[in-house]
């Protein structure tokens, strides 16, 4: 039901849910879990299923003590601006309700694509919560943990 609620925020009332199957073979994965959202043919749908599942896992708080969720820019690449906007609203709502931190590394084009439709939400979603602006500034400033990966 929780997965369905997250999917509803992105796609409205389309059918969505999880299929859980017993994995009885000799393996490390006890269950096979598949996420489904009716719009399976839409661009970015696989990424959005991942995001909804991630939010489900972190907000259920079962068998973990994670207080944050991290997503990289790649998850946003194939989404249209409306799905991106819905996702950031979902992240904002879920993180506030569950008192967790949502961390997203996004390129400027992702933010720009959402800014034109975000209206009054833009400041709350993209300006106020920014803790660190990652850049390619010399000397370690603007780098995550102050270092440059090689």
WOKA-V430318 format. One record per residue. N is the residue number from 0. RES is the residue in one small letter. OMEGA is omega in radians with two decimals (none if undefined). BURIAL is + if it has 24 or more other C-alpha atoms within 12 Angstrom, else -. Layout:
n->N res->RES omega->OMEGA burial->BURIAL
n->N res->RES omega->OMEGA burial->BURIAL
This chain:
n->0 res->x omega->-3.14 burial->-
n->1 res->x omega->3.08 burial->-
n->2 res->x omega->3.14 burial->+
n->3 res->x omega->3.13 burial->+
n->4 res->x omega->3.09 burial->+
n->5 res->x omega->3.12 burial->+
n->6 res->x omega->3.14 burial->+
n->7 res->x omega->3.12 burial->+
n->8 res->x omega->3.13 burial->+
n->9 res->x omega->-2.99 burial->+
n->10 res->x omega->-3.10 burial->+
n->11 res->x omega->-3.00 burial->-
n->12 res->x omega->3.06 burial->-
n->13 res->x omega->3.11 burial->-
n->14 res->x omega->3.13 burial->-
n->15 res->x omega->3.09 burial->+
n->16 res->x omega->-3.14 burial->+
n->17 res->x omega->2.99 burial->+
n->18 res->x omega->3.14 burial->-
n->19 res->x omega->3.14 burial->-
n->20 res->x omega->3.07 burial->-
n->21 res->x omega->3.10 burial->-
n->22 res->x omega->-3.00 burial->-
n->23 res->x omega->-3.13 burial->-
n->24 res->x omega->3.07 burial->-
n->25 res->x omega->-3.05 burial->-
n->26 res->x omega->3.11 burial->-
n->27 res->x omega->-3.10 burial->-
n->28 res->x omega->-3.04 burial->-
n->29 res->x omega->-3.11 burial->-
n->30 res->x omega->2.99 burial->-
n->31 res->x omega->-3.09 burial->-
n->32 res->x omega->3.11 burial->-
n->33 res->x omega->3.09 burial->-
n->34 res->x omega->-3.14 burial->+
n->35 res->x omega->2.95 burial->+
n->36 res->x omega->-3.00 burial->+
n->37 res->x omega->-3.11 burial->-
n->38 res->x omega->-3.06 burial->-
n->39 res->x omega->-3.10 burial->-
n->40 res->x omega->-3.08 burial->-
n->41 res->x omega->3.05 burial->-
n->42 res->x omega->3.08 burial->-
n->43 res->x omega->-3.07 burial->+
n->44 res->x omega->3.12 burial->+
n->45 res->x omega->3.12 burial->+
n->46 res->x omega->-3.13 burial->+
n->47 res->x omega->3.04 burial->+
n->48 res->x omega->3.09 burial->+
n->49 res->x omega->-3.10 burial->+
n->50 res->x omega->3.11 burial->+
n->51 res->x omega->3.12 burial->+
n->52 res->x omega->3.11 burial->+
n->53 res->x omega->3.11 burial->+
n->54 res->x omega->3.09 burial->+
n->55 res->x omega->-3.10 burial->+
n->56 res->x omega->-3.08 burial->-
n->57 res->x omega->-3.09 burial->+
n->58 res->x omega->3.07 burial->+
n->59 res->x omega->3.10 burial->-
n->60 res->x omega->3.10 burial->-
n->61 res->x omega->3.11 burial->-
n->62 res->x omega->3.03 burial->-
n->63 res->x omega->3.11 burial->-
n->64 res->x omega->-3.13 burial->-
n->65 res->x omega->3.12 burial->-
n->66 res->x omega->3.13 burial->-
n->67 res->x omega->3.05 burial->+
n->68 res->x omega->-3.09 burial->+
n->69 res->x omega->3.01 burial->-
n->70 res->x omega->-3.14 burial->+
n->71 res->x omega->-3.11 burial->-
n->72 res->x omega->-3.10 burial->-
n->73 res->x omega->3.14 burial->-
n->74 res->x omega->-3.09 burial->+
n->75 res->x omega->-2.97 burial->+
n->76 res->x omega->-3.05 burial->+
n->77 res->x omega->-3.13 burial->-
n->78 res->x omega->2.99 burial->+
n->79 res->x omega->-3.01 burial->+
n->80 res->x omega->-3.13 burial->+
n->81 res->x omega->3.08 burial->+
n->82 res->x omega->3.09 burial->+
n->83 res->x omega->-3.14 burial->+
n->84 res->x omega->3.11 burial->+
n->85 res->x omega->3.13 burial->+
n->86 res->x omega->-3.13 burial->+
n->87 res->x omega->3.04 burial->+
n->88 res->x omega->3.08 burial->+
n->89 res->x omega->3.14 burial->+
n->90 res->x omega->3.14 burial->+
n->91 res->x omega->-3.12 burial->+
n->92 res->x omega->-3.08 burial->-
n->93 res->x omega->-3.11 burial->+
n->94 res->x omega->3.09 burial->+
n->95 res->x omega->-3.11 burial->-
n->96 res->x omega->-3.06 burial->-
n->97 res->x omega->-3.13 burial->-
n->98 res->x omega->3.06 burial->-
n->99 res->x omega->3.11 burial->-
n->100 res->x omega->3.04 burial->+
n->101 res->x omega->-3.12 burial->+
n->102 res->x omega->3.12 burial->+
n->103 res->x omega->2.99 burial->+
n->104 res->x omega->-3.10 burial->+
n->105 res->x omega->3.06 burial->+
n->106 res->x omega->-3.10 burial->-
n->107 res->x omega->-3.11 burial->-
n->108 res->x omega->3.09 burial->-
n->109 res->x omega->3.13 burial->+
n->110 res->x omega->3.13 burial->+
n->111 res->x omega->-3.11 burial->-
n->112 res->x omega->-3.13 burial->-
n->113 res->x omega->-3.04 burial->+
n->114 res->x omega->-3.10 burial->+
n->115 res->x omega->3.13 burial->-
n->116 res->x omega->-3.06 burial->-
n->117 res->x omega->3.13 burial->+
n->118 res->x omega->-3.09 burial->-
n->119 res->x omega->3.13 burial->-
n->120 res->x omega->-3.01 burial->-
n->121 res->x omega->-3.13 burial->-
n->122 res->x omega->-3.10 burial->-
n->123 res->x omega->-3.06 burial->-
n->124 res->x omega->-2.95 burial->+
n->125 res->x omega->-3.12 burial->+
n->126 res->x omega->-3.07 burial->-
n->127 res->x omega->-3.04 burial->-
n->128 res->x omega->-3.07 burial->-
n->129 res->x omega->3.14 burial->-
n->130 res->x omega->-3.11 burial->-
n->131 res->x omega->3.04 burial->-
n->132 res->x omega->-3.13 burial->-
n->133 res->x omega->-3.13 burial->-
n->134 res->x omega->3.06 burial->-
n->135 res->x omega->3.14 burial->-
n->136 res->x omega->-3.14 burial->-
n->137 res->x omega->3.03 burial->-
n->138 res->x omega->3.09 burial->-
n->139 res->x omega->3.09 burial->-
n->140 res->x omega->3.13 burial->-
n->141 res->x omega->3.10 burial->-
n->142 res->x omega->3.09 burial->-
n->143 res->x omega->-3.09 burial->-
n->144 res->x omega->3.07 burial->-
n->145 res->x omega->-3.11 burial->-
n->146 res->x omega->-3.14 burial->-
n->147 res->x omega->3.10 burial->-
n->148 res->x omega->-3.12 burial->-
n->149 res->x omega->none burial->-
